[in-house]
Amino acid sequence: MGLFFYLTIVIGCSLIYFGFVKKTERDIKMKELELEAKKVELEMKKLENCQDSSELEGK
């Protein structure tokens, strides 16, 4: 019975650890996607600003 108890404890701890690692990796991936979305928004605003300024110069 002692072996079964320790085996259960080791498996439980490893499941908790790998769950934590996967959650951390997922959170990092989500942050990277949010950053990429913000970069796209910034690039769109730059293009709109450039387009607006060129229209003002043409008038």
C-alpha positions as CSV (number, residue, x, y, z in Angstrom):
1,M,0.0,0.0,0.0
2,G,2.9,2.4,0.6
3,L,4.1,2.1,-3.0
4,F,0.6,2.8,-4.3
5,F,0.3,5.9,-2.0
6,Y,3.7,7.4,-3.1
7,L,3.0,6.6,-6.8
8,T,-0.3,8.5,-6.5
9,I,1.4,11.5,-4.9
10,V,4.1,11.6,-7.6
11,I,1.6,11.4,-10.4
12,G,-0.6,14.0,-8.8
13,C,2.3,16.4,-8.4
14,S,3.5,15.9,-11.9
15,L,0.0,16.6,-13.3
16,I,-0.2,19.8,-11.3
17,Y,3.2,20.8,-12.6
18,F,2.5,20.1,-16.2
19,G,-0.8,21.9,-15.9
20,F,0.9,24.9,-14.6
21,V,3.5,24.8,-17.4
22,K,0.8,24.5,-20.1
23,K,-1.2,27.4,-18.6
24,T,1.9,29.6,-18.5
25,E,2.7,28.8,-22.1
26,R,-0.9,29.6,-23.1
27,D,-0.8,32.9,-21.3
28,I,2.5,33.8,-23.1
29,K,1.0,32.9,-26.4
30,M,-2.1,35.1,-25.7
31,K,0.1,38.1,-24.8
32,E,2.0,37.6,-28.0
33,L,-1.2,37.6,-30.0
34,E,-2.4,40.7,-28.2
35,L,0.9,42.5,-29.0
36,E,0.7,41.5,-32.6
37,A,-2.9,42.9,-32.8
38,K,-1.7,46.2,-31.3
39,K,1.1,46.4,-33.8
40,V,-1.4,45.9,-36.7
41,E,-3.6,48.6,-35.3
42,L,-0.7,51.0,-34.9
43,E,0.4,50.3,-38.5
44,M,-3.1,51.0,-39.7
45,K,-3.2,54.3,-37.9
46,K,0.1,55.2,-39.4
47,L,-1.1,54.5,-42.9
48,E,-4.3,56.5,-42.2
49,N,-2.3,59.4,-40.9
50,C,0.0,59.3,-43.9
51,Q,-2.9,59.2,-46.3
52,D,-4.7,62.1,-44.5
53,S,-1.6,64.2,-44.6
54,S,-1.0,63.6,-48.3
55,E,-4.7,64.5,-49.0
56,L,-4.2,67.8,-47.1
57,E,-1.0,68.6,-49.1
58,G,-2.8,68.0,-52.4
59,K,-5.6,70.5,-51.7
